[in-house]
Amino acid sequence: MRVYFLPSVDEWYKAAYYDPTGGAYYDYPTGSNTAPTPVASGTAAGTAVYSGQVGPANITLAGGLSPYGTMGQGGNVYEWDEYRLRSGERPNC
């Protein structure tokens, strides 16, 4: 049986931006402080699928990896996480 869950906001940001080897956070989710190169698909280092993408990206080809090995966190989509809104609160989208 497979179990899936949504990460908390802190877990999502850590997976995208934190480098466990260097103990620091990067500005971009590709393990760099330099803006990633926009691509339509692929997994080359320093790339992200955004800017002109038509339709959803193939998740296995969604840009360069974060230091934790996650991908697709630098695109043009709002992220799902476990944050619960309080009554009357609106998301920051």
N, C-alpha and C positions, 0 to 999 in steps of 0.2 A: 504494500500500500504506500502510495506517495503522499507526502504531506507538504502543502504549500502555505505560505503566509506572506503578508505584506510587511516590509521592514518599517521600523519607526523612522522618523525624519532623520534622527542622528545616525542610525544604521545606514540609511541611504547615502547621506553625505560622506560618511567615513568610507564606505565601499567605493564611492566615486572619486574622492579627492585626497584621501589620506595615504601616505607612503609609510608602511610599517617599518621599512628598512631605515629610512632617514628620520622618521619620527616627526614629519611635517606635513602640512596640507598644501596641495598645489592649487593654482587658480583654475585649472581646467581638469576634467575627468579623464585625461589621457596621460597622466603622469608628467605634466609639464606646466610651466608658467607662461608658455607661449600659446597663443590661440591656435586651435587645431585647424588643419586644412580641410575645407568642406569637400566631401566626396559623395557620389551617389550610392556607393556600396564599397565594401572592402574592410580589411582589418589591419591595414598598415599603421605603424606607430605614428602618433601625432595627427590622426585624422578623426573626423566625426561626420556622421550623416546629417547634414542640415543645409540650408540655403539652396532652395530649388528642388528639394526632394518631392517627388509626386507619389503619394501613397505611402503606406508603411514600409519601412526597411526590413529586409530579411534579417532577423535577429542574429543570425550567425555571421552576417557581413555588415554589422552596424558600427564600424569605426574602430579606432585603436583602443587597446585595453588600458584600464586603470591599473595602478600598482597592485591592487588586489585581484586583478584578472577579470573584472566585470567590463562589459561593453554596452554601448548604446545609451550611455548616460549623458551624452553631450549633444543630443539631438534637439529637435524642435517639438517636443511633446511635454505636457505636464505629467509629472510623475505620480504614481499611486504610492501612498504610504499609509501607515496605521494611525495617522493623526485624526483625532475625533474633534469635530467642531462643537463648540458650545452653542446653546440655543441663541439664535439670531446672528451668530458669527458667520462671516462669508470667507471663503478661501481666498488666498492671495494670488489669484490667477489673472 
